[in-house]
Amino acid sequence: MDESDEATKACCLDWSTAFKQDYSALYAGDDALAAGNYDRAIELSSAVIDLDLATDAVFANRSKARWEKMLWNDALLDAQMVIKLAPSSYVGYQLEHAALHGAQRYDKAIEAFKIMLSKLENAPDTETTMLLQQYVNPSEAERAIRKAIKAQLDDAPHRLLNTFTGRLCDREVQIDTFKTSTEYKELLSSTLVHADLRMERIKDVVETYFRCVTLSHRWEVKEPLLNDIQDKVVDELNPVGGIVKLQSFCKTARAAGYRWGWIDTCCIDQTNTAEIQKSLNSMFDWYRTSALTMVYLSDVPPLSTRGALAGSAWIMRGWTLPEFLAPKVIRFYQNDWTPYLDDHSPNHKQSDAIMQELKVATGIDAEALADFSRGRINARKKLQWASARVTTVQEDIAYSLFGIFDVQISVMYGEKKQKALGRLLQKVVAQSGDISALDWVGQSSEFNSCLPADITSYKALPYTPPSLSEGDIQTSNSLLRQPVAVALALKLYALLDNLKAPRFADSRLHLPCIAFRVTAVTRNCAQDQEIYEVKADGLHDLLITTEDERIQFSSPRPTKRTFLLVRPWNRYILELPDFAEPSGLAELPDDADDMQSEDGYLSAPESPLQDSPDGLPEAQKSVDSELRDRALKLTARLEQPFSAFLLAQQHGGEYKRIASDHVIIAQVKDLSSILDMVKTLEIL
């Protein structure tokens, strides 16, 4: 070939290359791809490829269009052609990752992504290297997912049943199971392609995967414990006794789409004291955060009609009270694991028929049944709910209430129920300041005389004074708005506002209260009961009924023993706003903080009329009308009848409560006398 032929050939090659580039640019489908016309983009790109005119950019465009059409395998083939034509470019690996991710081949997708990152890191131009900012490093994504897993599982049970495999899994196995799951790999692969970590999506995926179903049930004679199922497959065990219930629980949870389940029989090591302690303190929260709580009614047969739930033994068990109140979502199952009343709705707390049946059977109001909040309900009402319930182990009548009261105390099986209940109530009163737990009738506890010996003492409804309407308050206030009456109201408000919260120390109750000295007693007997007609300073005459014949209000010999009728102080009737600052009356004499005088009483505060020459205390002049109105409302409420209890002074100056079989109803006769009676007593 002569030189002219060589020149002609070179010219043709140059023309061919330029033609390919120009044709590829014109017909590679860029515009169609940008416009979202993916079928047209695929058609144009394919035409170029069929003419053997394609560049890596043409294959890249067709890969993108095929990815948008979810043609994962075809998109992958085009991505691999991009890698072949431009091996040093990151683009082919970017497309390969996208296609593999779409095909749910997440392991391979992550490998492709890592190669893409290395290409970007080694790119010769700064502009390409800057593209790294659009992505998340795999190690960083893994750390973020681990953080979300830890947050999710920190407050979850340590052991859970994998309902899909039938195996009991500890925390480490649960995490390993997630890391080998499709959900984890998809999450990791999808997280890599975003500049931010998208923590909300990470949290959602983790929460969804670890959703847990809890079981509420009545323990039968033979329940499988931890050692019975450890390292075994539940579905392969001999279906006898409690194993049948366990297998059915796993099957029902699995059918509902839940991978993890928790049951108190085999998911707690009953031989490990520390684990039992942690479990009892955490159990309410486990039920609270569960995706679903299944209630198994072993004594309710299939096709039962309304009323069968109310007759189930499950209703009267101590542990089932928090197990029902805590969850947000709950479903009841008959003994063949079909829904109660054939109600297939996702949440039986939204079933009017079931909630009404529970309301009647338990005495718990509908609002609390559907959406229980620990802070909205006083201690007395919660104790009334528990008062008729029974537990196999006597201490559990107290331990089962940890979560309802949001308290934690040490678990000491063998201490007996009186001490267990006493320690619980001591914690409740000290932690919340809620003195409604002191409102009971029955026998006093050996733990502290102000607490009952048995939870059944809360069965009776507490005394409720006649309702005081806003009109009644206004009428009462109109009679009290004379300067002297206003001064008295402000003085009372200041004294009571300055009282400290009740507290326990060494099982001794330090109780802020209004104490009325008993001055005269007349004894009568009727049907094995002692009935006393009682007179007390500042109170109308009243009756006290008791079976305790040892009470001696009087003695043939002179005695200094003092009896008091006490109104425990409840600062809620001050109507203080939340997070209230001191009332503004702190400059008034703080008599409530003084110690008792030798005769057991506070010294009387100075008369309000002595505070200023014109008969009004200086503090009253500066106090705002809102505070004055609160003080006047307080006096109206103090004049109402109230539930009192009787105290007898001991040799050391402390007091003990004298139990009564009936509520003691007292009423203030003279408000001004209360100024001498505000105090804090130490009660054994």
C-alpha positions as CSV (number, residue, x, y, z in Angstrom):
1,M,0.0,0.0,0.0
2,D,1.5,3.3,-1.0
3,E,1.5,6.5,1.0
4,S,-1.6,7.8,-0.6
5,D,-3.5,4.7,0.5
6,E,-2.3,5.1,4.0
7,A,-3.3,8.7,4.1
8,T,-6.7,7.8,2.8
9,K,-7.2,5.0,5.4
10,A,-6.2,7.3,8.2
11,C,-8.6,9.9,7.0
12,C,-11.4,7.4,6.9
13,L,-10.7,6.2,10.4
14,D,-10.8,9.8,11.7
15,W,-14.1,10.3,9.9
16,S,-15.5,7.1,11.3
17,T,-14.5,8.0,14.9
18,A,-16.0,11.5,14.5
19,F,-19.1,10.0,13.0
20,K,-19.6,7.6,15.9
21,Q,-19.1,10.4,18.4
22,D,-21.5,12.7,16.6
23,Y,-24.1,9.9,16.0
24,S,-23.8,8.7,19.6
25,A,-24.3,12.2,20.8
26,L,-27.3,12.8,18.6
27,Y,-29.0,9.4,19.1
28,A,-27.8,8.1,22.5
29,G,-31.1,9.1,24.1
30,D,-29.9,11.8,26.4
31,D,-32.9,14.1,25.8
32,A,-35.4,11.2,26.2
33,L,-33.7,10.1,29.4
34,A,-33.8,13.6,30.8
35,A,-37.5,13.9,29.9
36,G,-38.3,10.6,31.6
37,N,-39.2,8.9,28.4
38,Y,-37.4,5.7,29.2
39,D,-38.8,3.5,26.5
40,R,-37.6,6.1,23.8
41,A,-34.2,6.4,25.6
42,I,-33.8,2.6,25.4
43,E,-34.9,2.5,21.8
44,L,-32.4,5.2,20.7
45,S,-29.5,3.8,22.7
46,S,-30.2,0.3,21.3
47,A,-30.1,1.7,17.8
48,V,-26.7,3.1,18.3
49,I,-25.4,0.0,19.9
50,D,-26.8,-2.2,17.1
51,L,-24.8,-0.1,14.6
52,D,-21.7,-0.8,16.6
53,L,-21.4,2.9,17.2
54,A,-21.9,2.9,21.0
55,T,-19.5,4.4,23.5
56,D,-19.6,3.9,27.3
57,A,-21.9,6.8,27.6
58,V,-24.5,5.1,25.4
59,F,-24.4,2.0,27.5
60,A,-24.6,4.2,30.6
61,N,-27.8,5.9,29.3
62,R,-29.5,2.6,28.5
63,S,-28.5,1.2,31.9
64,K,-30.1,4.1,33.6
65,A,-33.3,3.9,31.5
66,R,-33.6,0.1,32.1
67,W,-33.1,0.7,35.8
68,E,-35.9,3.2,35.8
69,K,-38.1,0.5,34.1
70,M,-36.9,-2.0,36.8
71,L,-35.3,-4.2,34.2
72,W,-32.6,-5.0,36.7
73,N,-30.7,-7.7,34.8
74,D,-30.6,-5.8,31.6
75,A,-29.4,-2.7,33.4
76,L,-26.7,-4.7,35.0
77,L,-25.4,-6.0,31.7
78,D,-25.2,-2.5,30.4
79,A,-23.4,-1.4,33.6
80,Q,-20.8,-4.1,33.1
81,M,-20.3,-2.9,29.5
82,V,-19.6,0.6,30.8
83,I,-17.0,-0.9,33.2
84,K,-15.4,-2.8,30.3
85,L,-15.3,0.3,28.0
86,A,-14.2,2.7,30.8
87,P,-12.5,0.6,33.5
88,S,-10.9,3.5,35.3
89,S,-14.2,5.4,35.6
90,Y,-16.5,5.3,38.6
91,V,-19.7,5.5,36.5
92,G,-19.9,1.8,35.6
93,Y,-19.6,0.7,39.2
94,Q,-22.2,3.3,40.2
95,L,-24.6,1.8,37.7
96,E,-23.7,-1.7,38.7
97,H,-24.5,-0.9,42.4
98,A,-27.9,0.5,41.4
99,A,-28.8,-2.5,39.2
100,L,-27.7,-5.0,41.8
101,H,-29.6,-3.2,44.6
102,G,-32.7,-3.2,42.5
103,A,-32.3,-6.9,41.9
104,Q,-32.0,-7.4,45.7
105,R,-28.5,-8.7,45.3
106,Y,-27.3,-6.5,48.2
107,D,-24.0,-8.2,49.0
108,K,-22.8,-7.7,45.4
109,A,-24.2,-4.2,45.3
110,I,-22.2,-3.2,48.4
111,E,-19.0,-4.7,46.8
112,A,-19.7,-2.6,43.6
113,F,-20.2,0.5,45.7
114,K,-16.9,0.0,47.5
115,I,-15.1,-0.2,44.1
116,M,-16.9,2.9,43.0
117,L,-15.6,4.8,46.1
118,S,-12.0,3.7,45.4
119,K,-12.4,5.0,41.8
120,L,-13.6,8.3,43.1
121,E,-10.8,8.6,45.6
122,N,-8.2,7.9,43.0
123,A,-9.7,10.1,40.3
124,P,-7.1,12.4,38.7
125,D,-9.3,15.5,38.7
126,T,-10.5,17.3,41.8
127,E,-14.0,17.7,40.4
128,T,-14.6,14.0,40.3
129,T,-13.0,13.5,43.7
130,M,-15.5,16.0,45.1
131,L,-18.3,13.6,44.2
132,L,-17.4,11.6,47.3
133,Q,-19.3,14.1,49.3
134,Q,-22.5,12.7,47.8
135,Y,-22.1,9.3,49.4
136,V,-21.6,7.7,52.8
137,N,-18.7,5.5,53.6
138,P,-19.9,1.9,54.4
139,S,-18.1,1.9,57.8
140,E,-19.9,5.1,58.7
141,A,-23.3,3.7,57.6
142,E,-22.6,0.5,59.7
143,R,-21.9,2.6,62.8
144,A,-25.1,4.5,62.4
145,I,-27.1,1.3,62.0
146,R,-25.3,-0.2,65.1
147,K,-26.3,2.9,67.0
148,A,-29.9,2.5,66.0
149,I,-29.9,-1.2,67.0
150,K,-28.4,-0.3,70.4
151,A,-31.1,2.3,71.0
152,Q,-33.8,-0.1,70.0
153,L,-32.6,-3.0,72.1
154,D,-31.3,-1.3,75.2
155,D,-34.8,-1.3,76.8
156,A,-36.0,-4.5,75.2
157,P,-35.9,-8.0,76.8
158,H,-32.6,-9.7,76.8
159,R,-34.0,-13.0,75.4
160,L,-36.6,-13.3,72.6
161,L,-38.2,-16.1,70.7
162,N,-37.5,-16.1,67.0
163,T,-41.0,-17.1,65.8
164,F,-39.6,-18.0,62.4
165,T,-36.9,-20.4,63.6
166,G,-38.5,-21.4,66.9
167,R,-35.3,-20.7,68.8
168,L,-34.7,-18.7,71.9
169,C,-32.2,-15.9,71.1
170,D,-30.1,-13.7,73.4
171,R,-29.2,-10.1,72.5
172,E,-26.1,-11.1,70.4
173,V,-27.9,-13.7,68.4
174,Q,-30.7,-11.2,67.7
175,I,-28.2,-8.7,66.3
176,D,-26.4,-11.3,64.3
177,T,-29.7,-12.5,62.8
178,F,-30.5,-8.9,61.7
179,K,-27.0,-8.4,60.1
180,T,-27.5,-11.5,57.9
181,S,-31.0,-10.5,57.0
182,T,-32.2,-9.0,53.7
183,E,-33.6,-6.1,55.6
184,Y,-30.1,-5.2,57.0
185,K,-28.3,-5.5,53.7
186,E,-31.0,-3.5,51.8
187,L,-30.7,-0.8,54.5
188,L,-26.9,-0.6,54.3
189,S,-26.9,-0.6,50.5
190,S,-29.6,2.1,50.3
191,T,-28.0,4.3,53.0
192,L,-24.7,4.5,51.1
193,V,-26.0,6.6,48.2
194,H,-27.1,9.5,50.2
195,A,-25.0,12.4,51.5
196,D,-26.8,12.3,54.9
197,L,-27.3,9.2,57.0
198,R,-31.1,9.4,56.8
199,M,-31.3,8.3,60.5
200,E,-35.1,8.4,60.5
201,R,-35.2,5.7,57.9
202,I,-32.5,3.7,59.7
203,K,-34.6,4.0,62.9
204,D,-37.8,2.9,61.1
205,V,-36.2,-0.2,59.5
206,V,-34.6,-1.2,62.8
207,E,-37.8,-0.7,64.7
208,T,-39.8,-2.7,62.2
209,Y,-37.4,-5.6,62.2
210,F,-37.2,-5.9,65.9
211,R,-41.0,-5.5,66.6
212,C,-41.9,-7.8,69.4
213,V,-45.1,-9.5,70.4
214,T,-45.6,-10.1,74.2
215,L,-47.9,-12.7,75.7
216,S,-50.2,-12.1,78.6
217,H,-51.6,-15.4,80.0
218,R,-52.3,-17.3,83.2
219,W,-49.6,-19.7,84.3
220,E,-50.7,-23.3,84.1
221,V,-49.4,-26.2,86.2
222,K,-46.6,-27.1,83.9
223,E,-45.0,-24.2,82.0
224,P,-41.8,-24.6,79.9
225,L,-38.9,-22.7,81.5
226,L,-35.6,-21.4,80.1
227,N,-33.8,-24.7,80.5
228,D,-36.6,-26.6,78.8
229,I,-36.2,-24.8,75.5
230,Q,-32.6,-23.5,75.5
231,D,-30.8,-24.6,72.3
232,K,-33.9,-26.3,71.1
233,V,-36.5,-25.7,68.3
234,V,-39.9,-25.0,69.9
235,D,-41.8,-26.5,67.0
236,E,-39.9,-29.8,67.4
237,L,-40.7,-30.2,71.1
238,N,-43.3,-32.7,72.3
239,P,-46.6,-30.8,72.2
240,V,-47.8,-31.4,75.8
241,G,-48.7,-29.0,78.6
242,G,-47.4,-25.5,78.2
243,I,-45.4,-26.4,75.1
244,V,-48.6,-26.4,73.1
245,K,-49.3,-22.8,74.2
246,L,-45.7,-21.8,73.4
247,Q,-45.9,-23.3,69.9
248,S,-49.3,-21.7,69.2
249,F,-48.0,-18.4,70.4
250,C,-45.1,-18.5,68.0
251,K,-47.3,-19.7,65.1
252,T,-49.9,-17.0,65.7
253,A,-47.2,-14.2,66.0
254,R,-45.5,-15.5,62.9
255,A,-48.7,-15.6,60.9
256,A,-49.2,-11.9,61.9
257,G,-45.8,-11.0,60.5
258,Y,-43.9,-10.7,63.8
259,R,-40.4,-12.3,64.0
260,W,-39.9,-11.8,67.7
261,G,-42.0,-12.9,70.7
262,W,-41.6,-12.7,74.5
263,I,-43.3,-14.8,77.2
264,D,-42.5,-14.6,80.9
265,T,-42.2,-18.4,81.3
266,C,-39.1,-19.2,79.3
267,C,-37.6,-15.8,78.4
268,I,-36.5,-15.1,81.9
269,D,-33.9,-17.2,83.8
270,Q,-36.0,-17.9,86.9
271,T,-32.8,-19.0,88.8
272,N,-31.0,-15.7,88.3
273,T,-31.9,-13.2,91.0
274,A,-30.4,-10.2,89.2
275,E,-32.2,-11.1,86.0
276,I,-35.5,-11.5,87.9
277,Q,-35.0,-8.1,89.5
278,K,-34.3,-6.4,86.1
279,S,-37.2,-8.1,84.5
280,L,-39.8,-7.1,87.1
281,N,-38.6,-3.5,87.0
282,S,-38.7,-3.5,83.2
283,M,-41.7,-5.6,82.4
284,F,-44.3,-2.8,82.2
285,D,-42.1,-1.0,79.7
286,W,-41.7,-4.2,77.6
287,Y,-45.4,-4.5,77.3
288,R,-45.8,-0.8,76.7
289,T,-43.4,-0.8,73.7
290,S,-44.5,-4.1,72.3
291,A,-46.0,-4.0,68.8
292,L,-48.8,-6.2,70.0
293,T,-49.8,-8.0,73.2
294,M,-51.7,-11.2,72.8
295,V,-53.9,-12.2,75.7
296,Y,-54.4,-16.0,75.8
297,L,-57.6,-17.0,77.6
298,S,-57.1,-20.7,78.3
299,D,-60.5,-21.1,80.0
300,V,-62.5,-19.4,77.2
301,P,-63.7,-22.0,74.6
302,P,-64.2,-21.4,70.9
303,L,-67.3,-19.5,69.7
304,S,-67.8,-18.0,73.2
305,T,-70.2,-15.1,73.5
306,R,-70.0,-11.8,75.3
307,G,-69.4,-12.3,79.0
308,A,-66.9,-15.2,78.7
309,L,-63.9,-12.8,79.1
310,A,-65.4,-11.3,82.3
311,G,-65.6,-14.9,83.7
312,S,-62.0,-15.8,82.8
313,A,-59.5,-16.4,85.6
314,W,-57.2,-14.1,83.6
315,I,-59.3,-11.1,84.8
316,M,-58.5,-11.7,88.5
317,R,-54.7,-12.4,88.3
318,G,-52.4,-9.8,89.7
319,W,-49.8,-9.7,86.9
320,T,-52.5,-9.3,84.2
321,L,-53.4,-5.8,85.3
322,P,-50.2,-4.1,84.1
323,E,-50.1,-6.6,81.2
324,F,-53.3,-5.2,79.9
325,L,-53.0,-1.5,80.9
326,A,-49.4,-1.0,79.5
327,P,-49.8,-2.1,75.8
328,K,-51.1,0.2,73.1
329,V,-52.3,-2.7,70.9
330,I,-53.8,-5.8,72.3
331,R,-55.8,-8.8,71.0
332,F,-57.7,-11.5,73.0
333,Y,-57.6,-15.1,71.9
334,Q,-59.8,-18.1,73.0
335,N,-58.2,-21.4,74.0
336,D,-58.0,-22.5,70.3
337,W,-56.2,-19.3,69.4
338,T,-59.1,-17.8,67.5
339,P,-59.9,-14.1,68.2
340,Y,-62.4,-13.5,71.0
341,L,-65.9,-12.7,69.8
342,D,-64.6,-13.5,66.3
343,D,-63.2,-9.9,66.3
344,H,-60.4,-9.9,63.7
345,S,-59.7,-6.1,64.1
346,P,-56.0,-5.3,64.6
347,N,-56.6,-3.8,68.1
348,H,-59.2,-4.9,70.6
349,K,-58.7,-1.7,72.6
350,Q,-60.8,-0.1,69.9
351,S,-63.6,-2.7,70.3
352,D,-66.5,-1.1,72.1
353,A,-68.0,-4.5,73.0
354,I,-64.7,-5.9,74.5
355,M,-63.9,-2.6,76.3
356,Q,-67.3,-2.4,77.9
357,E,-67.0,-6.0,79.1
358,L,-63.6,-5.2,80.7
359,K,-64.9,-2.0,82.2
360,V,-67.7,-3.8,84.0
361,A,-65.5,-6.7,85.1
362,T,-62.6,-4.7,86.4
363,G,-64.1,-1.4,87.5
364,I,-61.5,0.5,85.4
365,D,-62.9,3.4,83.4
366,A,-62.9,3.2,79.6
367,E,-60.3,6.0,79.2
368,A,-57.8,4.2,81.4
369,L,-58.5,0.9,79.7
370,A,-57.9,2.3,76.2
371,D,-55.0,4.6,77.0
372,F,-53.5,4.2,80.4
373,S,-51.3,7.1,81.6
374,R,-49.5,6.6,85.0
375,G,-49.5,10.3,85.8
376,R,-53.2,11.0,85.3
377,I,-54.5,8.6,87.9
378,N,-53.9,8.8,91.7
379,A,-52.5,6.0,93.7
380,R,-55.7,5.2,95.5
381,K,-57.6,4.4,92.3
382,K,-54.8,2.2,91.0
383,L,-54.7,0.3,94.3
384,Q,-58.5,-0.2,94.1
385,W,-58.1,-1.8,90.7
386,A,-55.5,-4.2,92.2
387,S,-57.4,-4.9,95.5
388,A,-59.4,-7.9,94.3
389,R,-56.6,-9.6,92.3
390,V,-54.6,-12.6,93.4
391,T,-51.2,-13.9,92.8
392,T,-49.6,-17.4,93.4
393,V,-46.6,-15.9,95.2
394,Q,-47.8,-13.5,97.9
395,E,-45.1,-10.8,97.4
396,D,-46.2,-10.5,93.7
397,I,-49.3,-8.6,94.8
398,A,-46.9,-5.7,95.3
399,Y,-44.2,-6.5,92.8
400,S,-46.7,-6.7,90.0
401,L,-47.5,-3.0,90.5
402,F,-44.0,-1.6,89.9
403,G,-44.8,-0.5,86.4
404,I,-48.2,1.0,87.1
405,F,-46.7,3.3,89.8
406,D,-43.4,3.8,87.8
407,V,-41.3,2.8,90.9
408,Q,-38.5,0.4,91.4
409,I,-37.6,-1.4,94.6
410,S,-35.5,-4.4,95.3
411,V,-37.2,-7.8,94.9
412,M,-36.9,-10.0,98.0
413,Y,-39.1,-13.1,97.7
414,G,-39.7,-14.5,101.2
415,E,-40.2,-11.1,102.8
416,K,-44.0,-11.7,102.9
417,K,-46.7,-9.6,101.3
418,Q,-47.1,-7.1,104.2
419,K,-43.6,-5.9,104.0
420,A,-43.5,-6.0,100.2
421,L,-46.7,-3.9,100.0
422,G,-45.3,-1.6,102.7
423,R,-42.1,-1.0,100.8
424,L,-44.0,-0.4,97.6
425,L,-46.4,2.1,99.2
426,Q,-43.6,3.8,101.0
427,K,-41.8,4.4,97.6
428,V,-45.1,5.6,96.0
429,V,-45.8,8.2,98.7
430,A,-42.2,9.3,98.9
431,Q,-41.6,9.5,95.2
432,S,-44.9,11.2,94.1
433,G,-46.1,12.9,97.2
434,D,-49.5,11.2,96.5
435,I,-51.1,10.7,99.9
436,S,-54.2,9.0,98.5
437,A,-52.5,5.7,99.3
438,L,-53.2,6.5,103.0
439,D,-57.0,6.4,102.4
440,W,-58.0,2.9,103.4
441,V,-60.0,0.9,106.0
442,G,-59.0,-2.3,107.6
443,Q,-55.9,-3.5,109.6
444,S,-52.7,-1.6,109.9
445,S,-49.4,-2.9,108.5
446,E,-46.6,-4.0,110.7
447,F,-44.4,-2.1,108.3
448,N,-46.0,1.2,109.1
449,S,-49.3,1.8,110.8
450,C,-50.4,4.4,108.2
451,L,-50.3,1.7,105.6
452,P,-52.7,-1.3,105.3
453,A,-51.7,-4.9,106.1
454,D,-53.4,-6.1,102.9
455,I,-54.2,-4.6,99.5
456,T,-57.9,-5.6,100.0
457,S,-58.1,-2.6,102.3
458,Y,-58.5,-0.5,99.1
459,K,-61.6,-2.4,97.8
460,A,-64.1,0.1,99.3
461,L,-64.6,3.2,97.3
462,P,-62.8,6.2,98.9
463,Y,-64.9,8.9,100.5
464,T,-65.8,11.7,98.1
465,P,-67.0,14.9,99.6
466,P,-70.1,16.6,98.2
467,S,-69.2,18.3,94.9
468,L,-68.4,21.9,95.2
469,S,-69.5,23.8,92.2
470,E,-68.0,27.1,91.0
471,G,-71.2,28.8,92.2
472,D,-70.8,27.3,95.7
473,I,-67.2,28.6,95.8
474,Q,-68.3,32.0,94.7
475,T,-71.0,32.1,97.3
476,S,-68.6,31.0,100.0
477,N,-66.0,33.5,98.8
478,S,-68.5,36.4,98.9
479,L,-69.0,35.7,102.6
480,L,-65.2,35.6,103.1
481,R,-64.2,38.7,101.3
482,Q,-64.2,40.8,104.5
483,P,-60.7,42.0,105.2
484,V,-60.3,39.7,108.3
485,A,-61.5,36.7,106.3
486,V,-59.2,37.4,103.4
487,A,-56.3,37.8,105.8
488,L,-57.1,34.4,107.4
489,A,-57.3,32.8,104.0
490,L,-53.9,34.1,103.0
491,K,-52.4,33.0,106.3
492,L,-53.8,29.5,105.9
493,Y,-52.6,29.4,102.3
494,A,-49.1,30.4,103.3
495,L,-48.9,27.8,106.1
496,L,-50.1,25.0,103.9
497,D,-48.0,26.1,100.9
498,N,-44.8,25.9,102.9
499,L,-45.4,22.4,104.1
500,K,-42.8,19.9,103.0
501,A,-43.8,16.8,101.0
502,P,-44.4,13.6,102.9
503,R,-41.4,11.3,103.3
504,F,-40.4,8.0,104.8
505,A,-37.2,7.4,106.7
506,D,-36.5,4.0,108.3
507,S,-40.1,3.0,107.8
508,R,-41.3,6.1,109.7
509,L,-43.7,8.4,107.9
510,H,-43.1,12.1,108.2
511,L,-46.6,13.4,107.3
512,P,-47.6,17.0,106.7
513,C,-51.1,17.4,108.0
514,I,-53.8,19.3,109.9
515,A,-54.1,17.6,113.3
516,F,-57.1,18.1,115.6
517,R,-56.7,17.1,119.2
518,V,-59.3,14.7,120.6
519,T,-60.8,16.3,123.7
520,A,-63.7,14.0,124.8
521,V,-64.8,10.4,124.0
522,T,-68.0,8.5,124.8
523,R,-67.8,4.7,124.2
524,N,-70.7,2.5,123.1
525,C,-70.8,-1.1,122.0
526,A,-72.8,-2.6,119.2
527,Q,-72.5,-6.0,117.6
528,D,-68.9,-6.7,118.4
529,Q,-67.9,-3.2,117.4
530,E,-66.6,-0.3,119.4
531,I,-68.4,2.9,118.6
532,Y,-67.0,6.2,120.0
533,E,-68.6,9.5,120.0
534,V,-65.7,11.9,119.6
535,K,-65.2,15.6,120.3
536,A,-62.1,17.3,118.9
537,D,-60.8,20.9,118.8
538,G,-61.9,22.7,115.7
539,L,-64.2,19.8,114.5
540,H,-67.9,19.0,114.6
541,D,-68.7,16.0,116.8
542,L,-68.3,12.7,115.0
543,L,-68.4,8.9,115.3
544,I,-65.5,6.4,115.1
545,T,-66.1,2.7,114.6
546,T,-63.4,0.1,115.3
547,E,-63.0,-3.6,116.3
548,D,-59.8,-2.8,118.2
549,E,-60.8,-3.2,121.8
550,R,-57.4,-2.2,123.0
551,I,-57.9,1.5,122.3
552,Q,-57.9,3.5,125.5
553,F,-59.1,7.0,125.0
554,S,-59.1,7.4,128.8
555,S,-57.6,5.8,131.8
556,P,-58.3,5.5,135.5
557,R,-54.9,7.0,136.1
558,P,-53.9,10.4,134.8
559,T,-52.1,10.1,131.4
560,K,-50.5,12.5,128.9
561,R,-51.3,10.3,126.0
562,T,-52.6,12.3,123.0
563,F,-55.1,11.3,120.4
564,L,-55.4,13.2,117.1
565,L,-57.8,13.2,114.2
566,V,-55.7,14.0,111.2
567,R,-56.3,15.3,107.7
568,P,-53.2,14.4,105.6
569,W,-52.2,17.5,103.6
570,N,-52.8,17.3,99.9
571,R,-51.1,20.2,98.2
572,Y,-53.1,19.7,95.0
573,I,-56.0,21.6,96.5
574,L,-53.8,24.7,96.5
575,E,-54.4,24.8,92.7
576,L,-50.8,25.7,92.1
577,P,-49.9,25.9,88.4
578,D,-47.3,23.4,87.1
579,F,-43.7,24.2,88.0
580,A,-45.1,27.0,90.3
581,E,-42.7,29.3,92.0
582,P,-43.3,30.1,95.7
583,S,-46.8,31.6,96.2
584,G,-45.5,35.0,97.0
585,L,-46.4,34.6,100.7
586,A,-43.0,33.3,101.7
587,E,-42.4,36.4,103.7
588,L,-45.2,35.5,106.0
589,P,-44.2,33.6,109.2
590,D,-43.2,30.1,108.3
591,D,-44.8,28.4,111.2
592,A,-45.2,25.1,109.3
593,D,-41.5,24.5,109.4
594,D,-41.2,24.9,113.2
595,M,-40.7,21.8,115.3
596,Q,-43.4,20.7,117.6
597,S,-43.7,22.3,121.0
598,E,-43.6,20.2,124.1
599,D,-47.3,19.6,124.1
600,G,-47.1,18.2,120.5
601,Y,-48.4,21.3,118.7
602,L,-47.0,24.1,116.7
603,S,-47.0,27.5,118.4
604,A,-49.8,29.7,117.1
605,P,-48.8,32.2,114.5
606,E,-49.3,35.8,115.1
607,S,-52.7,37.2,114.2
608,P,-53.0,38.5,110.6
609,L,-54.4,41.7,112.1
610,Q,-51.0,42.4,113.8
611,D,-49.1,42.6,110.5
612,S,-50.1,46.2,109.7
613,P,-51.8,49.1,111.4
614,D,-54.8,49.2,109.1
615,G,-55.7,45.6,109.9
616,L,-54.3,44.1,106.6
617,P,-51.0,42.3,106.3
618,E,-48.5,44.1,104.1
619,A,-48.1,40.9,102.0
620,Q,-51.8,40.9,101.3
621,K,-51.6,44.4,99.8
622,S,-49.1,43.3,97.2
623,V,-50.5,39.8,96.4
624,D,-52.3,39.6,93.1
625,S,-56.0,38.8,92.8
626,E,-55.3,35.3,91.4
627,L,-53.5,34.3,94.5
628,R,-56.2,35.8,96.7
629,D,-58.9,33.8,94.8
630,R,-56.9,30.6,95.2
631,A,-56.6,31.3,98.9
632,L,-60.4,31.9,99.2
633,K,-61.1,28.7,97.2
634,L,-58.9,26.8,99.6
635,T,-60.9,27.9,102.6
636,A,-64.1,26.8,100.9
637,R,-62.6,23.4,100.3
638,L,-61.3,23.1,103.9
639,E,-64.8,23.6,105.2
640,Q,-66.0,20.5,103.3
641,P,-66.2,17.1,105.1
642,F,-63.1,15.0,104.7
643,S,-61.8,11.5,105.3
644,A,-59.7,11.5,108.6
645,F,-57.7,8.9,110.4
646,L,-57.0,8.5,114.1
647,L,-53.5,8.7,115.6
648,A,-52.4,7.8,119.2
649,Q,-49.2,9.3,120.6
650,Q,-46.5,6.8,121.7
651,H,-44.1,7.1,124.6
652,G,-41.3,8.5,122.4
653,G,-43.6,11.3,121.1
654,E,-44.2,9.6,117.7
655,Y,-47.7,8.5,116.6
656,K,-49.4,5.3,115.5
657,R,-52.5,5.1,113.4
658,I,-55.5,3.3,114.9
659,A,-57.2,1.3,112.2
660,S,-60.9,1.7,111.6
661,D,-63.4,-0.6,109.9
662,H,-65.2,2.4,108.4
663,V,-64.2,5.7,106.9
664,I,-64.0,8.4,109.5
665,I,-65.8,11.5,108.2
666,A,-64.9,14.8,109.9
667,Q,-65.7,18.4,109.2
668,V,-64.1,21.6,110.3
669,K,-66.1,23.8,112.6
670,D,-63.8,26.8,113.0
671,L,-61.4,27.6,110.2
672,S,-59.4,30.0,112.4
673,S,-58.5,27.1,114.7
674,I,-56.6,25.4,111.8
675,L,-53.8,28.0,112.2
676,D,-52.7,26.2,115.3
677,M,-52.9,22.7,113.9
678,V,-50.7,22.7,110.8
679,K,-47.8,20.4,111.4
680,T,-45.6,17.5,110.3
681,L,-46.0,14.3,112.4
682,E,-43.7,11.3,112.7
683,I,-45.8,8.1,112.4
684,L,-44.5,4.6,113.2
